Amino acid sequence: MSANPASFAHAQAEAPPIRLVLPYPISANAYWSSRAVPKKGTKKSIVITYVTDEARAYKQDVGKLALVAGVRRPITGRISLTVRLYPARPQDWAKRARQNPDGWDDTVRSIDLDNALKVLLDALKNIAFDDDAWVRRIDAERMEPDDRGARVEVHIAPVMRQAIAPGLF
């Protein structure tokens, strides 16, 4: 980067945090797919991994919801991400809660948290932030299902660069 570090920090300070409520993420297994393509002039193949139509639709939905929420451009530079993943609450949730009050939600079908993060980061790229390479901190939690339905709540905030310790350079 050739930008002046002081102006970069100033720009980061002005970037407001972004809060979004998004659809429940699709599985990474449905987000990417691979296929073998014959390599011209040989009997060998190369494997190509690509984003599926379902993934493009999810990213498009995320972009529309971000626009409705007032996101006009991505946060540039370092960011922190807070993610709250809410699985769908099953119809028999009350029965499950009576039988196992402390762990009924462990029996609820849910996408793996790390699987959800990768899909979510890819879907938010160039919408809420420039690139997931700028993510410095992630706080993610699978929540107890509630009556508001399956969803993911995301908070994205700029991370200010700490001053370089004197004498380091």
Phi, psi and chi 1 to 4 in degrees:
 res  aa     phi    psi   chi1   chi2   chi3   chi4
   1 MET       -  136.8  -88.0 -177.1 -143.8      -
   2 SER  -103.9    2.0   59.3      -      -      -
   3 ALA   -70.4  151.7      -      -      -      -
   4 ASN   -67.2  123.9  175.1  -13.3      -      -
   5 PRO   -55.5  -36.0  -22.2   30.1      -      -
   6 ALA   -66.4  -41.5      -      -      -      -
   7 SER   -70.8  -32.3   64.7      -      -      -
   8 PHE   -63.8  -46.8  178.7   73.1      -      -
   9 ALA   -62.2  -38.2      -      -      -      -
  10 HIS   -65.0  -42.8  178.9   69.3      -      -
  11 ALA   -63.5  -39.3      -      -      -      -
  12 GLN   -63.6  -39.7  -77.5  -69.8   84.5      -
  13 ALA   -63.6  -28.9      -      -      -      -
  14 GLU   -84.2  -17.1  -66.9  176.3    4.8      -
  15 ALA   -72.0  120.1      -      -      -      -
  16 PRO   -76.1  150.9   26.9  -31.8      -      -
  17 PRO   -63.1  157.8  -11.2   19.6      -      -
  18 ILE  -117.4  129.4  -63.9  171.0      -      -
  19 ARG  -119.4  127.6  -69.4 -173.7 -174.6  -85.8
  20 LEU  -135.1  144.5  -61.5  169.5      -      -
  21 VAL  -113.6  116.8  177.3      -      -      -
  22 LEU  -120.5  162.0  -59.2  171.1      -      -
  23 PRO   -61.5  154.2  -15.0   23.6      -      -
  24 TYR   -56.3  131.5 -161.5   76.0      -      -
  25 PRO   -65.7  150.7  -12.2   22.4      -      -
  26 ILE   -80.2  162.1   63.5  173.5      -      -
  27 SER   -68.5  147.6  168.0      -      -      -
  28 ALA   -61.1  -27.7      -      -      -      -
  29 ASN   -65.4  -27.5  -61.8  -29.7      -      -
  30 ALA   -95.3  -13.8      -      -      -      -
  31 TYR   -80.0  -43.0 -157.9   86.2      -      -
  32 TRP  -117.3  150.3  -68.2  -79.5      -      -
  33 SER  -139.9  159.4 -170.0      -      -      -
  34 SER  -130.5  153.4  -61.2      -      -      -
  35 ARG  -150.0  151.9   69.3  172.6  179.0 -132.4
  36 ALA   -89.8  132.1      -      -      -      -
  37 VAL  -119.6  128.4  177.7      -      -      -
  38 PRO   -60.6  136.0  -15.4   24.8      -      -
  39 LYS   -85.9  124.4 -166.3  172.2  179.8 -178.6
  40 LYS   -55.3  136.3  -76.1 -169.8  173.1 -167.3
  41 GLY    78.6    2.0      -      -      -      -
  42 THR  -137.1  172.9   70.9      -      -      -
  43 LYS   -94.0    4.3  -67.8 -176.8  179.4 -177.0
  44 LYS   -88.8  163.0  -64.9 -178.4  179.5 -178.8
  45 SER  -124.7  156.3  -62.7      -      -      -
  46 ILE  -116.6  147.3   57.5  171.8      -      -
  47 VAL   -97.5  127.7  176.3      -      -      -
  48 ILE  -112.3  128.1  -63.0  174.6      -      -
  49 THR  -104.7  134.6  -59.2      -      -      -
  50 TYR  -140.9  161.3   58.6   93.4      -      -
  51 VAL   -82.7  131.9  175.1      -      -      -
  52 THR   -77.1  167.9   64.0      -      -      -
  53 ASP   -61.2  -38.2  -69.5  -19.6      -      -
  54 GLU   -62.4  -38.3 -172.4  177.2    5.0      -
  55 ALA   -67.2  -43.3      -      -      -      -
  56 ARG   -61.9  -39.0  -79.7 -169.0  -75.5  -78.4
  57 ALA   -65.2  -41.5      -      -      -      -
  58 TYR   -62.8  -45.9 -175.8   76.9      -      -
  59 LYS   -62.1  -39.9 -175.1  168.5  177.1   71.7
  60 GLN   -63.5  -42.4 -171.4  174.5   40.3      -
  61 ASP   -61.7  -43.2  -71.3  -14.2      -      -
  62 VAL   -61.1  -43.5  166.6      -      -      -
  63 GLY   -61.5  -43.3      -      -      -      -
  64 LYS   -64.2  -44.4  -72.7  176.6 -175.9  175.8
  65 LEU   -66.3  -36.6  -70.4  167.0      -      -
  66 ALA   -64.6  -41.2      -      -      -      -
  67 LEU   -63.1  -44.2 -165.3   58.9      -      -
  68 VAL   -60.9  -35.2  167.9      -      -      -
  69 ALA   -78.0   -1.7      -      -      -      -
  70 GLY    98.4    6.9      -      -      -      -
  71 VAL   -78.5  114.8  177.8      -      -      -
  72 ARG  -104.5  -25.2  -61.0  -66.1  178.1 -107.1
  73 ARG  -154.6  155.3   63.2  176.8  178.3 -119.2
  74 PRO   -70.1  153.0    4.9   -2.3      -      -
  75 ILE   -70.6  133.5  -64.2  174.4      -      -
  76 THR   -97.5  147.9   57.7      -      -      -
  77 GLY    85.6 -163.9      -      -      -      -
  78 ARG   -62.9  140.5  -63.5  175.5  176.1 -165.1
  79 ILE  -138.0  159.3   60.1  165.4      -      -
  80 SER  -116.0  151.8   69.5      -      -      -
  81 LEU  -131.2  129.3 -167.5   70.6      -      -
  82 THR  -116.9  126.7  -57.4      -      -      -
  83 VAL  -126.7  130.2  175.9      -      -      -
  84 ARG  -122.0  113.2  -61.3  -65.6  175.9 -106.5
  85 LEU   -99.2  119.3 -178.7   69.4      -      -
  86 TYR  -110.4  106.7  -70.2   84.5      -      -
  87 PRO   -69.1  164.4   -9.4   19.9      -      -
  88 ALA   -66.3  140.2      -      -      -      -
  89 ARG   -86.2  122.7 -173.7  164.0   75.1  179.1
  90 PRO   -69.7  159.0   22.9  -28.6      -      -
  91 GLN   -62.6  -30.4  -69.5 -178.6   -9.7      -
  92 ASP   -94.1   25.0   68.5  -16.8      -      -
  93 TRP   -60.6  -38.0   73.0  -87.7      -      -
  94 ALA   -65.1  -40.0      -      -      -      -
  95 LYS   -63.9  -44.3  177.7 -178.3  174.3 -174.7
  96 ARG   -61.5  -40.5  -67.4 -177.7 -166.1 -159.2
  97 ALA   -67.4  -35.9      -      -      -      -
  98 ARG   -67.5  -39.9  -80.4 -168.5  -56.5  -83.8
  99 GLN   -73.5  -33.2  -69.4  173.5  -15.5      -
 100 ASN  -145.5   76.8 -176.5    2.3      -      -
 101 PRO   -57.3  -33.7  -17.0   25.6      -      -
 102 ASP   -87.9  -13.0  -65.3  -31.2      -      -
 103 GLY  -144.8   19.9      -      -      -      -
 104 TRP   -58.9  -34.2   74.5  -90.5      -      -
 105 ASP   -74.2  -11.4   56.4  -39.7      -      -
 106 ASP   -70.0  -18.5  -68.0  -26.2      -      -
 107 THR   -92.0   -1.4   66.4      -      -      -
 108 VAL   -81.5  135.9  172.7      -      -      -
 109 ARG   -66.2  129.2 -174.9  172.9  177.2 -158.0
 110 SER  -151.8  150.0  177.0      -      -      -
 111 ILE   -68.7  146.1 -171.7  172.9      -      -
 112 ASP   -62.1  141.1  -67.4  -16.3      -      -
 113 LEU   -59.0  -44.0 -164.7   52.5      -      -
 114 ASP   -67.6  -33.0   60.4  -27.7      -      -
 115 ASN   -64.5  -44.9 -168.3  -29.4      -      -
 116 ALA   -63.1  -39.4      -      -      -      -
 117 LEU   -61.7  -46.2  -75.0  172.5      -      -
 118 LYS   -63.0  -43.6 -173.1   59.1 -175.4  157.2
 119 VAL   -63.4  -44.5  168.2      -      -      -
 120 LEU   -63.8  -45.2 -166.9   58.4      -      -
 121 LEU   -60.6  -41.9  -70.6  170.8      -      -
 122 ASP   -65.5  -40.5 -165.2   59.8      -      -
 123 ALA   -69.1  -29.8      -      -      -      -
 124 LEU   -87.6  -12.6  -71.2  166.4      -      -
 125 LYS   -59.7  133.2 -179.5  178.9  176.4  179.0
 126 ASN    67.4    7.8  -65.3  -38.4      -      -
 127 ILE  -114.4  -57.5  -66.7  170.9      -      -
 128 ALA  -103.7  -23.7      -      -      -      -
 129 PHE  -150.4  161.5   49.7   81.0      -      -
 130 ASP   -66.7  -47.4  -71.8  -28.7      -      -
 131 ASP  -161.5  148.6 -167.0  -79.7      -      -
 132 ASP   -69.8   -7.0   55.8   -0.7      -      -
 133 ALA   -65.8  -19.9      -      -      -      -
 134 TRP   -86.8   -5.7  -72.0  104.4      -      -
 135 VAL   -71.8  120.6  176.0      -      -      -
 136 ARG  -104.5  -22.8  -68.2  -66.5 -162.9 -138.9
 137 ARG  -150.3  136.9 -179.2  175.1   39.4 -112.6
 138 ILE  -130.2  128.5  -62.9  175.8      -      -
 139 ASP  -118.9  110.1  174.8   28.4      -      -
 140 ALA  -127.8  142.7      -      -      -      -
 141 GLU  -149.0  137.4 -175.6  176.2   -2.7      -
 142 ARG   -86.1  124.2  178.7  179.8  149.7 -179.2
 143 MET   -97.2  165.8  -52.6  -57.4  -71.2      -
 144 GLU   -72.2  132.0 -176.3  175.2  -58.9      -
 145 PRO   -57.8  144.2  -20.9   30.7      -      -
 146 ASP  -132.3 -173.8   61.1   20.4      -      -
 147 ASP   -81.2    4.0   60.9   -5.8      -      -
 148 ARG   -92.1   -0.4  -67.5 -178.5   48.5 -148.6
 149 GLY    90.5  171.2      -      -      -      -
 150 ALA   -68.8  134.5      -      -      -      -
 151 ARG  -170.7  174.1   66.7 -167.7 -178.4  -77.1
 152 VAL  -133.5  129.9   60.6      -      -      -
 153 GLU  -104.9  130.3  -64.0  179.7   -0.5      -
 154 VAL  -126.8  136.5 -176.8      -      -      -
 155 HIS  -125.2  122.6  179.3 -103.0      -      -
 156 ILE  -120.5  127.8  -55.6  154.7      -      -
 157 ALA  -135.5  146.3      -      -      -      -
 158 PRO   -65.3  148.1    7.5   -7.4      -      -
 159 VAL  -112.6  120.9  172.7      -      -      -
 160 MET   -75.3  135.9  -61.9  -59.5  -61.1      -
 161 ARG   -72.1  131.9 -178.9  174.9 -179.4   89.6
 162 GLN   -72.5  150.4  -59.9  -61.8  -42.9      -
 163 ALA   -61.2  140.7      -      -      -      -
 164 ILE   -71.1  132.7  -62.6  174.5      -      -
 165 ALA   -60.1  133.4      -      -      -      -
 166 PRO   -59.6  143.8  -14.9   22.4      -      -
 167 GLY    86.8   -3.9      -      -      -      -
 168 LEU   -72.6  -30.3 -127.9  105.3      -      -
 169 PHE  -120.6      -  -66.4  100.0      -      -
